[in-house]
């Protein structure tokens, strides 16, 4: 992710039941932003990651399998 200015980021990870299983707020400087979420303790299944960058939102769906 590339940030054009300093932003407060919010990460929300939802399971297939719509429950939040991970939440994180972070301030990030302008430039390239990389971060990792440890999903090793999550059960296999479908998840949605919602990222809020200021007034911009995006959602990414992924499937965790062993």
CHARMM-style PDB file with segment names, atoms N, HN, CA, C and O in Angstrom:
ATOM      1  N   UNK     1       0.846  -1.152   0.000  1.00  0.00      PROA
ATOM      2  CA  UNK     1       0.000   0.000   0.000  1.00  0.00      PROA
ATOM      3  C   UNK     1       0.900   1.226   0.000  1.00  0.00      PROA
ATOM      4  O   UNK     1       1.913   1.262   0.699  1.00  0.00      PROA
ATOM      5  N   UNK     2       0.530   2.219  -0.779  1.00  0.00      PROA
ATOM      6  HN  UNK     2      -0.293   2.190  -1.347  1.00  0.00      PROA
ATOM      7  CA  UNK     2       1.292   3.463  -0.819  1.00  0.00      PROA
ATOM      8  C   UNK     2       0.434   4.584  -0.248  1.00  0.00      PROA
ATOM      9  O   UNK     2      -0.717   4.753  -0.650  1.00  0.00      PROA
ATOM     10  N   UNK     3       0.986   5.346   0.684  1.00  0.00      PROA
ATOM     11  HN  UNK     3       1.921   5.209   1.011  1.00  0.00      PROA
ATOM     12  CA  UNK     3       0.279   6.455   1.308  1.00  0.00      PROA
ATOM     13  C   UNK     3       0.870   7.773   0.831  1.00  0.00      PROA
ATOM     14  O   UNK     3       2.085   7.967   0.883  1.00  0.00      PROA
ATOM     15  N   UNK     4       0.021   8.675   0.368  1.00  0.00      PROA
ATOM     16  HN  UNK     4      -0.966   8.518   0.325  1.00  0.00      PROA
ATOM     17  CA  UNK     4       0.504   9.968  -0.124  1.00  0.00      PROA
ATOM     18  C   UNK     4       0.791  10.938   1.013  1.00  0.00      PROA
ATOM     19  O   UNK     4       1.508  11.922   0.830  1.00  0.00      PROA
ATOM     20  N   UNK     5       0.234  10.661   2.185  1.00  0.00      PROA
ATOM     21  HN  UNK     5      -0.349   9.862   2.334  1.00  0.00      PROA
ATOM     22  CA  UNK     5       0.479  11.504   3.353  1.00  0.00      PROA
ATOM     23  C   UNK     5       0.341  10.652   4.614  1.00  0.00      PROA
ATOM     24  O   UNK     5      -0.075   9.495   4.546  1.00  0.00      PROA
ATOM     25  N   UNK     6       0.687  11.224   5.750  1.00  0.00      PROA
ATOM     26  HN  UNK     6       1.024  12.164   5.805  1.00  0.00      PROA
ATOM     27  CA  UNK     6       0.533  10.502   7.011  1.00  0.00      PROA
ATOM     28  C   UNK     6      -0.948  10.192   7.214  1.00  0.00      PROA
ATOM     29  O   UNK     6      -1.794  11.073   7.063  1.00  0.00      PROA
ATOM     30  N   UNK     7      -1.258   8.957   7.550  1.00  0.00      PROA
ATOM     31  HN  UNK     7      -0.571   8.241   7.673  1.00  0.00      PROA
ATOM     32  CA  UNK     7      -2.645   8.520   7.704  1.00  0.00      PROA
ATOM     33  C   UNK     7      -2.801   7.665   8.953  1.00  0.00      PROA
ATOM     34  O   UNK     7      -1.851   7.034   9.415  1.00  0.00      PROA
ATOM     35  N   UNK     8      -4.002   7.656   9.484  1.00  0.00      PROA
ATOM     36  HN  UNK     8      -4.774   8.170   9.109  1.00  0.00      PROA
ATOM     37  CA  UNK     8      -4.389   6.690  10.500  1.00  0.00      PROA
ATOM     38  C   UNK     8      -5.091   5.558   9.775  1.00  0.00      PROA
ATOM     39  O   UNK     8      -6.070   5.784   9.065  1.00  0.00      PROA
ATOM     40  N   UNK     9      -4.601   4.355   9.948  1.00  0.00      PROA
ATOM     41  HN  UNK     9      -3.805   4.172  10.525  1.00  0.00      PROA
ATOM     42  CA  UNK     9      -5.157   3.181   9.278  1.00  0.00      PROA
ATOM     43  C   UNK     9      -5.911   2.325  10.278  1.00  0.00      PROA
ATOM     44  O   UNK     9      -5.506   2.199  11.434  1.00  0.00      PROA
ATOM     45  N   UNK    10      -7.006   1.742   9.826  1.00  0.00      PROA
ATOM     46  HN  UNK    10      -7.334   1.845   8.887  1.00  0.00      PROA
ATOM     47  CA  UNK    10      -7.766   0.805  10.643  1.00  0.00      PROA
ATOM     48  C   UNK    10      -7.887  -0.500   9.870  1.00  0.00      PROA
ATOM     49  O   UNK    10      -8.283  -0.505   8.704  1.00  0.00      PROA
ATOM     50  N   UNK    11      -7.545  -1.601  10.518  1.00  0.00      PROA
ATOM     51  HN  UNK    11      -7.223  -1.598  11.464  1.00  0.00      PROA
ATOM     52  CA  UNK    11      -7.641  -2.932   9.922  1.00  0.00      PROA
ATOM     53  C   UNK    11      -8.674  -3.733  10.709  1.00  0.00      PROA
ATOM     54  O   UNK    11      -8.593  -3.829  11.934  1.00  0.00      PROA
ATOM     55  N   UNK    12      -9.648  -4.307   9.999  1.00  0.00      PROA
ATOM     56  HN  UNK    12      -9.714  -4.229   9.004  1.00  0.00      PROA
ATOM     57  CA  UNK    12     -10.656  -5.159  10.616  1.00  0.00      PROA
ATOM     58  C   UNK    12     -10.715  -6.458   9.840  1.00  0.00      PROA
ATOM     59  O   UNK    12     -10.826  -6.445   8.614  1.00  0.00      PROA
ATOM     60  N   UNK    13     -10.643  -7.579  10.540  1.00  0.00      PROA
ATOM     61  HN  UNK    13     -10.554  -7.590  11.536  1.00  0.00      PROA
ATOM     62  CA  UNK    13     -10.710  -8.895   9.909  1.00  0.00      PROA
ATOM     63  C   UNK    13     -11.966  -9.591  10.415  1.00  0.00      PROA
ATOM     64  O   UNK    13     -12.145  -9.781  11.618  1.00  0.00      PROA
ATOM     65  N   UNK    14     -12.836  -9.969   9.476  1.00  0.00      PROA
ATOM     66  HN  UNK    14     -12.691  -9.815   8.499  1.00  0.00      PROA
ATOM     67  CA  UNK    14     -14.116 -10.595   9.796  1.00  0.00      PROA
ATOM     68  C   UNK    14     -14.104 -12.057   9.382  1.00  0.00      PROA
ATOM     69  O   UNK    14     -13.541 -12.414   8.347  1.00  0.00      PROA
ATOM     70  N   UNK    15     -14.735 -12.911  10.203  1.00  0.00      PROA
ATOM     71  HN  UNK    15     -15.193 -12.621  11.044  1.00  0.00      PROA
ATOM     72  CA  UNK    15     -14.909 -14.304   9.802  1.00  0.00      PROA
ATOM     73  C   UNK    15     -16.191 -14.426   8.972  1.00  0.00      PROA
ATOM     74  O   UNK    15     -16.855 -13.422   8.714  1.00  0.00      PROA
ATOM     75  N   UNK    16     -16.539 -15.629   8.558  1.00  0.00      PROA
ATOM     76  HN  UNK    16     -15.999 -16.444   8.768  1.00  0.00      PROA
ATOM     77  CA  UNK    16     -17.695 -15.825   7.685  1.00  0.00      PROA
ATOM     78  C   UNK    16     -19.025 -15.553   8.393  1.00  0.00      PROA
ATOM     79  O   UNK    16     -20.059 -15.446   7.734  1.00  0.00      PROA
ATOM     80  N   UNK    17     -19.013 -15.441   9.719  1.00  0.00      PROA
ATOM     81  HN  UNK    17     -18.173 -15.528  10.254  1.00  0.00      PROA
ATOM     82  CA  UNK    17     -20.222 -15.112  10.477  1.00  0.00      PROA
ATOM     83  C   UNK    17     -20.369 -13.601  10.689  1.00  0.00      PROA
ATOM     84  O   UNK    17     -21.333 -13.149  11.307  1.00  0.00      PROA
ATOM     85  N   UNK    18     -19.416 -12.831  10.176  1.00  0.00      PROA
ATOM     86  HN  UNK    18     -18.633 -13.198   9.674  1.00  0.00      PROA
ATOM     87  CA  UNK    18     -19.453 -11.381  10.330  1.00  0.00      PROA
ATOM     88  C   UNK    18     -18.879 -10.889  11.641  1.00  0.00      PROA
ATOM     89  O   UNK    18     -19.027  -9.716  11.982  1.00  0.00      PROA
ATOM     90  N   UNK    19     -18.226 -11.772  12.382  1.00  0.00      PROA
ATOM     91  HN  UNK    19     -18.106 -12.725  12.105  1.00  0.00      PROA
ATOM     92  CA  UNK    19     -17.614 -11.390  13.653  1.00  0.00      PROA
ATOM     93  C   UNK    19     -16.205 -10.856  13.419  1.00  0.00      PROA
ATOM     94  O   UNK    19     -15.464 -11.382  12.587  1.00  0.00      PROA
ATOM     95  N   UNK    20     -15.842  -9.817  14.153  1.00  0.00      PROA
ATOM     96  HN  UNK    20     -16.444  -9.390  14.828  1.00  0.00      PROA
ATOM     97  CA  UNK    20     -14.483  -9.276  14.055  1.00  0.00      PROA
ATOM     98  C   UNK    20     -13.550 -10.195  14.837  1.00  0.00      PROA
ATOM     99  O   UNK    20     -13.729 -10.399  16.038  1.00  0.00      PROA
ATOM    100  N   UNK    21     -12.549 -10.749  14.145  1.00  0.00      PROA
ATOM    101  HN  UNK    21     -12.403 -10.583  13.170  1.00  0.00      PROA
ATOM    102  CA  UNK    21     -11.586 -11.645  14.790  1.00  0.00      PROA
ATOM    103  C   UNK    21     -10.221 -10.976  14.957  1.00  0.00      PROA
ATOM    104  O   UNK    21      -9.331 -11.526  15.604  1.00  0.00      PROA
ATOM    105  N   UNK    22     -10.061  -9.788  14.372  1.00  0.00      PROA
ATOM    106  HN  UNK    22     -10.785  -9.340  13.846  1.00  0.00      PROA
ATOM    107  CA  UNK    22      -8.805  -9.034  14.506  1.00  0.00      PROA
ATOM    108  C   UNK    22      -9.123  -7.571  14.249  1.00  0.00      PROA
ATOM    109  O   UNK    22      -9.897  -7.243  13.350  1.00  0.00      PROA
ATOM    110  N   UNK    23      -8.526  -6.702  15.037  1.00  0.00      PROA
ATOM    111  HN  UNK    23      -7.897  -6.968  15.767  1.00  0.00      PROA
ATOM    112  CA  UNK    23      -8.718  -5.272  14.879  1.00  0.00      PROA
ATOM    113  C   UNK    23      -7.418  -4.564  15.241  1.00  0.00      PROA
ATOM    114  O   UNK    23      -6.760  -4.914  16.221  1.00  0.00      PROA
ATOM    115  N   UNK    24      -7.057  -3.563  14.438  1.00  0.00      PROA
ATOM    116  HN  UNK    24      -7.592  -3.278  13.642  1.00  0.00      PROA
ATOM    117  CA  UNK    24      -5.817  -2.822  14.713  1.00  0.00      PROA
ATOM    118  C   UNK    24      -5.945  -1.422  14.138  1.00  0.00      PROA
ATOM    119  O   UNK    24      -6.399  -1.245  13.008  1.00  0.00      PROA
ATOM    120  N   UNK    25      -5.546  -0.435  14.914  1.00  0.00      PROA
ATOM    121  HN  UNK    25      -5.177  -0.578  15.832  1.00  0.00      PROA
ATOM    122  CA  UNK    25      -5.429   0.947  14.450  1.00  0.00      PROA
ATOM    123  C   UNK    25      -3.953   1.303  14.472  1.00  0.00      PROA
ATOM    124  O   UNK    25      -3.231   0.973  15.413  1.00  0.00      PROA
ATOM    125  N   UNK    26      -3.519   1.982  13.419  1.00  0.00      PROA
ATOM    126  HN  UNK    26      -4.106   2.250  12.655  1.00  0.00      PROA
ATOM    127  CA  UNK    26      -2.095   2.303  13.321  1.00  0.00      PROA
ATOM    128  C   UNK    26      -1.909   3.604  12.564  1.00  0.00      PROA
ATOM    129  O   UNK    26      -2.594   3.861  11.574  1.00  0.00      PROA
ATOM    130  N   UNK    27      -0.997   4.408  13.026  1.00  0.00      PROA
ATOM    131  HN  UNK    27      -0.440   4.199  13.830  1.00  0.00      PROA
ATOM    132  CA  UNK    27      -0.607   5.618  12.318  1.00  0.00      PROA
ATOM    133  C   UNK    27       0.572   5.268  11.417  1.00  0.00      PROA
ATOM    134  O   UNK    27       1.511   4.600  11.849  1.00  0.00      PROA
ATOM    135  N   UNK    28       0.523   5.717  10.166  1.00  0.00      PROA
ATOM    136  HN  UNK    28      -0.240   6.259   9.815  1.00  0.00      PROA
ATOM    137  CA  UNK    28       1.582   5.394   9.214  1.00  0.00      PROA
ATOM    138  C   UNK    28       2.037   6.659   8.503  1.00  0.00      PROA
ATOM    139  O   UNK    28       1.232   7.531   8.174  1.00  0.00      PROA
ATOM    140  N   UNK    29       3.320   6.740   8.276  1.00  0.00      PROA
ATOM    141  HN  UNK    29       3.974   6.032   8.543  1.00  0.00      PROA
ATOM    142  CA  UNK    29       3.911   7.872   7.567  1.00  0.00      PROA
ATOM    143  C   UNK    29       3.657   7.744   6.072  1.00  0.00      PROA
ATOM    144  O   UNK    29       3.318   6.668   5.581  1.00  0.00      PROA
ATOM    145  N   UNK    30       3.823   8.844   5.356  1.00  0.00      PROA
ATOM    146  HN  UNK    30       4.098   9.719   5.755  1.00  0.00      PROA
ATOM    147  CA  UNK    30       3.685   8.835   3.895  1.00  0.00      PROA
ATOM    148  C   UNK    30       4.732   7.913   3.289  1.00  0.00      PROA
ATOM    149  O   UNK    30       5.840   7.780   3.811  1.00  0.00      PROA
ATOM    150  N   UNK    31       4.369   7.284   2.191  1.00  0.00      PROA
ATOM    151  HN  UNK    31       3.470   7.392   1.767  1.00  0.00      PROA
ATOM    152  CA  UNK    31       5.278   6.370   1.503  1.00  0.00      PROA
ATOM    153  C   UNK    31       4.709   4.968   1.463  1.00  0.00      PROA
ATOM    154  O   UNK    31       3.513   4.762   1.669  1.00  0.00      PROA
ATOM    155  N   UNK    32       5.559   4.030   1.203  1.00  0.00      PROA
ATOM    156  HN  UNK    32       6.531   4.197   1.036  1.00  0.00      PROA
ATOM    157  CA  UNK    32       5.136   2.630   1.099  1.00  0.00      PROA
ATOM    158  C   UNK    32       4.885   2.060   2.487  1.00  0.00      PROA
ATOM    159  O   UNK    32       5.685   2.258   3.401  1.00  0.00      PROA
ATOM    160  N   UNK    33       3.771   1.352   2.641  1.00  0.00      PROA
ATOM    161  HN  UNK    33       3.121   1.191   1.898  1.00  0.00      PROA
ATOM    162  CA  UNK    33       3.389   0.774   3.926  1.00  0.00      PROA
ATOM    163  C   UNK    33       3.232  -0.732   3.762  1.00  0.00      PROA
ATOM    164  O   UNK    33       2.488  -1.197   2.898  1.00  0.00      PROA
ATOM    165  N   UNK    34       3.933  -1.486   4.590  1.00  0.00      PROA
ATOM    166  HN  UNK    34       4.538  -1.109   5.292  1.00  0.00      PROA
ATOM    167  CA  UNK    34       3.815  -2.946   4.628  1.00  0.00      PROA
ATOM    168  C   UNK    34       3.599  -3.363   6.068  1.00  0.00      PROA
ATOM    169  O   UNK    34       4.232  -2.833   6.981  1.00  0.00      PROA
ATOM    170  N   UNK    35       2.712  -4.304   6.264  1.00  0.00      PROA
ATOM    171  HN  UNK    35       2.197  -4.734   5.522  1.00  0.00      PROA
ATOM    172  CA  UNK    35       2.471  -4.850   7.595  1.00  0.00      PROA
ATOM    173  C   UNK    35       1.958  -6.268   7.417  1.00  0.00      PROA
ATOM    174  O   UNK    35       1.441  -6.615   6.355  1.00  0.00      PROA
ATOM    175  N   UNK    36       2.097  -7.081   8.441  1.00  0.00      PROA
ATOM    176  HN  UNK    36       2.518  -6.799   9.303  1.00  0.00      PROA
ATOM    177  CA  UNK    36       1.648  -8.468   8.375  1.00  0.00      PROA
ATOM    178  C   UNK    36       0.659  -8.729   9.495  1.00  0.00      PROA
ATOM    179  O   UNK    36       0.774  -8.178  10.590  1.00  0.00      PROA
ATOM    180  N   UNK    37      -0.313  -9.577   9.204  1.00  0.00      PROA
ATOM    181  HN  UNK    37      -0.407 -10.025   8.314  1.00  0.00      PROA
ATOM    182  CA  UNK    37      -1.269 -10.036  10.199  1.00  0.00      PROA
ATOM    183  C   UNK    37      -1.038 -11.527  10.375  1.00  0.00      PROA
ATOM    184  O   UNK    37      -1.066 -12.283   9.403  1.00  0.00      PROA
ATOM    185  N   UNK    38      -0.811 -11.949  11.607  1.00  0.00      PROA
ATOM    186  HN  UNK    38      -0.788 -11.335  12.396  1.00  0.00      PROA
ATOM    187  CA  UNK    38      -0.580 -13.358  11.892  1.00  0.00      PROA
ATOM    188  C   UNK    38      -1.926 -14.082  11.897  1.00  0.00      PROA
ATOM    189  O   UNK    38      -2.749 -13.864  12.786  1.00  0.00      PROA
ATOM    190  N   UNK    39      -2.148 -14.943  10.902  1.00  0.00      PROA
ATOM    191  HN  UNK    39      -1.479 -15.120  10.180  1.00  0.00      PROA
ATOM    192  CA  UNK    39      -3.411 -15.677  10.809  1.00  0.00      PROA
ATOM    193  C   UNK    39      -3.244 -17.137  11.218  1.00  0.00      PROA
ATOM    194  O   UNK    39      -4.150 -17.943  11.003  1.00  0.00      PROA
ATOM    195  N   UNK    40      -2.111 -17.488  11.798  1.00  0.00      PROA
ATOM    196  HN  UNK    40      -1.375 -16.834  11.973  1.00  0.00      PROA
ATOM    197  CA  UNK    40      -1.832 -18.888  12.122  1.00  0.00      PROA
ATOM    198  C   UNK    40      -2.810 -19.467  13.143  1.00  0.00      PROA
ATOM    199  O   UNK    40      -3.051 -20.674  13.139  1.00  0.00      PROA
ATOM    200  N   UNK    41      -3.371 -18.644  14.008  1.00  0.00      PROA
ATOM    201  HN  UNK    41      -3.176 -17.663  14.012  1.00  0.00      PROA
ATOM    202  CA  UNK    41      -4.290 -19.145  15.028  1.00  0.00      PROA
ATOM    203  C   UNK    41      -5.747 -19.178  14.553  1.00  0.00      PROA
ATOM    204  O   UNK    41      -6.618 -19.669  15.272  1.00  0.00      PROA
ATOM    205  N   UNK    42      -6.017 -18.662  13.355  1.00  0.00      PROA
ATOM    206  HN  UNK    42      -5.310 -18.263  12.771  1.00  0.00      PROA
ATOM    207  CA  UNK    42      -7.379 -18.671  12.822  1.00  0.00      PROA
ATOM    208  C   UNK    42      -7.736 -20.045  12.278  1.00  0.00      PROA
ATOM    209  O   UNK    42      -6.878 -20.774  11.781  1.00  0.00      PROA
ATOM    210  N   UNK    43      -9.012 -20.387  12.380  1.00  0.00      PROA
ATOM    211  HN  UNK    43      -9.709 -19.795  12.784  1.00  0.00      PROA
ATOM    212  CA  UNK    43      -9.515 -21.630  11.790  1.00  0.00      PROA
ATOM    213  C   UNK    43      -9.542 -21.502  10.271  1.00  0.00      PROA
ATOM    214  O   UNK    43      -9.574 -20.396   9.732  1.00  0.00      PROA
ATOM    215  N   UNK    44      -9.529 -22.642   9.590  1.00  0.00      PROA
ATOM    216  HN  UNK    44      -9.503 -23.540  10.028  1.00  0.00      PROA
ATOM    217  CA  UNK    44      -9.702 -22.628   8.144  1.00  0.00      PROA
ATOM    218  C   UNK    44     -11.052 -22.012   7.817  1.00  0.00      PROA
ATOM    219  O   UNK    44     -12.027 -22.228   8.536  1.00  0.00      PROA
ATOM    220  N   UNK    45     -11.111 -21.250   6.743  1.00  0.00      PROA
ATOM    221  HN  UNK    45     -10.318 -21.074   6.159  1.00  0.00      PROA
ATOM    222  CA  UNK    45     -12.376 -20.643   6.347  1.00  0.00      PROA
ATOM    223  C   UNK    45     -12.181 -19.399   5.517  1.00  0.00      PROA
ATOM    224  O   UNK    45     -11.068 -19.064   5.114  1.00  0.00      PROA
ATOM    225  N   UNK    46     -13.285 -18.720   5.269  1.00  0.00      PROA
ATOM    226  HN  UNK    46     -14.189 -18.993   5.596  1.00  0.00      PROA
ATOM    227  CA  UNK    46     -13.310 -17.501   4.457  1.00  0.00      PROA
ATOM    228  C   UNK    46     -13.298 -16.295   5.393  1.00  0.00      PROA
ATOM    229  O   UNK    46     -14.010 -16.267   6.397  1.00  0.00      PROA
ATOM    230  N   UNK    47     -12.481 -15.303   5.052  1.00  0.00      PROA
ATOM    231  HN  UNK    47     -11.902 -15.326   4.236  1.00  0.00      PROA
ATOM    232  CA  UNK    47     -12.341 -14.090   5.851  1.00  0.00      PROA
ATOM    233  C   UNK    47     -12.383 -12.864   4.949  1.00  0.00      PROA
ATOM    234  O   UNK    47     -12.051 -12.934   3.766  1.00  0.00      PROA
ATOM    235  N   UNK    48     -12.798 -11.738   5.528  1.00  0.00      PROA
ATOM    236  HN  UNK    48     -13.068 -11.682   6.489  1.00  0.00      PROA
ATOM    237  CA  UNK    48     -12.771 -10.455   4.837  1.00  0.00      PROA
ATOM    238  C   UNK    48     -11.885  -9.506   5.636  1.00  0.00      PROA
ATOM    239  O   UNK    48     -12.059  -9.350   6.844  1.00  0.00      PROA
ATOM    240  N   UNK    49     -10.933  -8.874   4.949  1.00  0.00      PROA
ATOM    241  HN  UNK    49     -10.792  -9.001   3.968  1.00  0.00      PROA
ATOM    242  CA  UNK    49     -10.083  -7.861   5.565  1.00  0.00      PROA
ATOM    243  C   UNK    49     -10.552  -6.509   5.059  1.00  0.00      PROA
ATOM    244  O   UNK    49     -10.522  -6.245   3.857  1.00  0.00      PROA
ATOM    245  N   UNK    50     -10.983  -5.657   5.970  1.00  0.00      PROA
ATOM    246  HN  UNK    50     -11.007  -5.871   6.946  1.00  0.00      PROA
ATOM    247  CA  UNK    50     -11.420  -4.305   5.625  1.00  0.00      PROA
ATOM    248  C   UNK    50     -10.367  -3.333   6.124  1.00  0.00      PROA
ATOM    249  O   UNK    50      -9.983  -3.369   7.293  1.00  0.00      PROA
ATOM    250  N   UNK    51      -9.899  -2.459   5.234  1.00  0.00      PROA
ATOM    251  HN  UNK    51     -10.211  -2.429   4.284  1.00  0.00      PROA
ATOM    252  CA  UNK    51      -8.893  -1.454   5.583  1.00  0.00      PROA
ATOM    253  C   UNK    51      -9.505  -0.076   5.359  1.00  0.00      PROA
ATOM    254  O   UNK    51     -10.059   0.206   4.297  1.00  0.00      PROA
ATOM    255  N   UNK    52      -9.398   0.771   6.364  1.00  0.00      PROA
ATOM    256  HN  UNK    52      -8.948   0.542   7.228  1.00  0.00      PROA
ATOM    257  CA  UNK    52      -9.882   2.137   6.297  1.00  0.00      PROA
ATOM    258  C   UNK    52      -8.665   3.051   6.312  1.00  0.00      PROA
ATOM    259  O   UNK    52      -7.894   3.067   7.271  1.00  0.00      PROA
ATOM    260  N   UNK    53      -8.505   3.809   5.235  1.00  0.00      PROA
ATOM    261  HN  UNK    53      -9.132   3.796   4.455  1.00  0.00      PROA
ATOM    262  CA  UNK    53      -7.403   4.780   5.114  1.00  0.00      PROA
ATOM    263  C   UNK    53      -8.039   6.158   4.966  1.00  0.00      PROA
ATOM    264  O   UNK    53      -8.373   6.584   3.860  1.00  0.00      PROA
ATOM    265  N   UNK    54      -8.202   6.849   6.091  1.00  0.00      PROA
ATOM    266  HN  UNK    54      -7.931   6.504   6.990  1.00  0.00      PROA
ATOM    267  CA  UNK    54      -8.898   8.139   6.044  1.00  0.00      PROA
ATOM    268  C   UNK    54     -10.345   7.907   5.644  1.00  0.00      PROA
ATOM    269  O   UNK    54     -11.087   7.236   6.361  1.00  0.00      PROA
ATOM    270  N   UNK    55     -10.753   8.455   4.509  1.00  0.00      PROA
ATOM    271  HN  UNK    55     -10.151   9.000   3.926  1.00  0.00      PROA
ATOM    272  CA  UNK    55     -12.116   8.245   4.031  1.00  0.00      PROA
ATOM    273  C   UNK    55     -12.167   7.261   2.863  1.00  0.00      PROA
ATOM    274  O   UNK    55     -13.152   7.222   2.126  1.00  0.00      PROA
ATOM    275  N   UNK    56     -11.117   6.473   2.693  1.00  0.00      PROA
ATOM    276  HN  UNK    56     -10.317   6.505   3.291  1.00  0.00      PROA
ATOM    277  CA  UNK    56     -11.053   5.453   1.640  1.00  0.00      PROA
ATOM    278  C   UNK    56     -11.099   4.082   2.309  1.00  0.00      PROA
ATOM    279  O   UNK    56     -10.342   3.801   3.238  1.00  0.00      PROA
ATOM    280  N   UNK    57     -11.997   3.242   1.821  1.00  0.00      PROA
ATOM    281  HN  UNK    57     -12.612   3.470   1.067  1.00  0.00      PROA
ATOM    282  CA  UNK    57     -12.146   1.888   2.354  1.00  0.00      PROA
ATOM    283  C   UNK    57     -11.896   0.879   1.250  1.00  0.00      PROA
ATOM    284  O   UNK    57     -12.255   1.117   0.097  1.00  0.00      PROA
ATOM    285  N   UNK    58     -11.283  -0.245   1.591  1.00  0.00      PROA
ATOM    286  HN  UNK    58     -10.991  -0.438   2.528  1.00  0.00      PROA
ATOM    287  CA  UNK    58     -11.280  -1.361   0.657  1.00  0.00      PROA
ATOM    288  C   UNK    58     -11.349  -2.660   1.429  1.00  0.00      PROA
ATOM    289  O   UNK    58     -10.938  -2.746   2.586  1.00  0.00      PROA
ATOM    290  N   UNK    59     -11.883  -3.675   0.757  1.00  0.00      PROA
ATOM    291  HN  UNK    59     -12.218  -3.606  -0.183  1.00  0.00      PROA
ATOM    292  CA  UNK    59     -12.090  -4.979   1.374  1.00  0.00      PROA
ATOM    293  C   UNK    59     -11.469  -6.043   0.490  1.00  0.00      PROA
ATOM    294  O   UNK    59     -11.593  -5.997  -0.734  1.00  0.00      PROA
ATOM    295  N   UNK    60     -10.806  -6.994   1.109  1.00  0.00      PROA
ATOM    296  HN  UNK    60     -10.705  -7.031   2.103  1.00  0.00      PROA
ATOM    297  CA  UNK    60     -10.175  -8.103   0.399  1.00  0.00      PROA
ATOM    298  C   UNK    60     -10.643  -9.405   1.035  1.00  0.00      PROA
ATOM    299  O   UNK    60     -10.556  -9.573   2.251  1.00  0.00      PROA
ATOM    300  N   UNK    61     -11.133 -10.314   0.222  1.00  0.00      PROA
ATOM    301  HN  UNK    61     -11.203 -10.178  -0.766  1.00  0.00      PROA
ATOM    302  CA  UNK    61     -11.574 -11.620   0.681  1.00  0.00      PROA
ATOM    303  C   UNK    61     -10.429 -12.614   0.512  1.00  0.00      PROA
ATOM    304  O   UNK    61      -9.709 -12.580  -0.486  1.00  0.00      PROA
ATOM    305  N   UNK    62     -10.266 -13.509   1.509  1.00  0.00      PROA
ATOM    306  HN  UNK    62     -10.850 -13.536   2.320  1.00  0.00      PROA
ATOM    307  CA  UNK    62      -9.274 -14.571   1.356  1.00  0.00      PROA
ATOM    308  C   UNK    62      -9.746 -15.828   2.069  1.00  0.00      PROA
ATOM    309  O   UNK    62     -10.596 -15.775   2.958  1.00  0.00      PROA
ATOM    310  N   UNK    63      -9.182 -16.953   1.666  1.00  0.00      PROA
ATOM    311  HN  UNK    63      -8.491 -16.996   0.944  1.00  0.00      PROA
ATOM    312  CA  UNK    63      -9.508 -18.245   2.235  1.00  0.00      PROA
ATOM    313  C   UNK    63      -8.268 -18.788   2.935  1.00  0.00      PROA
ATOM    314  O   UNK    63      -7.193 -18.861   2.341  1.00  0.00      PROA
ATOM    315  N   UNK    64      -8.425 -19.170   4.207  1.00  0.00      PROA
ATOM    316  HN  UNK    64      -9.298 -19.111   4.690  1.00  0.00      PROA
ATOM    317  CA  UNK    64      -7.316 -19.788   4.929  1.00  0.00      PROA
ATOM    318  C   UNK    64      -7.486 -21.299   4.887  1.00  0.00      PROA
ATOM    319  O   UNK    64      -8.534 -21.833   5.248  1.00  0.00      PROA
ATOM    320  N   UNK    65      -6.446 -21.968   4.444  1.00  0.00      PROA
ATOM    321  HN  UNK    65      -5.594 -21.534   4.150  1.00  0.00      PROA
ATOM    322  CA  UNK    65      -6.414 -23.425   4.392  1.00  0.00      PROA
ATOM    323  C   UNK    65      -5.086 -23.905   4.945  1.00  0.00      PROA
ATOM    324  O   UNK    65      -4.075 -23.215   4.821  1.00  0.00      PROA
ATOM    325  N   UNK    66      -5.080 -25.066   5.544  1.00  0.00      PROA
ATOM    326  HN  UNK    66      -5.902 -25.627   5.644  1.00  0.00      PROA
ATOM    327  CA  UNK    66      -3.806 -25.660   5.985  1.00  0.00      PROA
ATOM    328  C   UNK    66      -3.189 -26.431   4.858  1.00  0.00      PROA
ATOM    329  OT1 UNK    66      -2.114 -27.008   5.020  1.00  0.00      PROA
TER     330      UNK     66
END
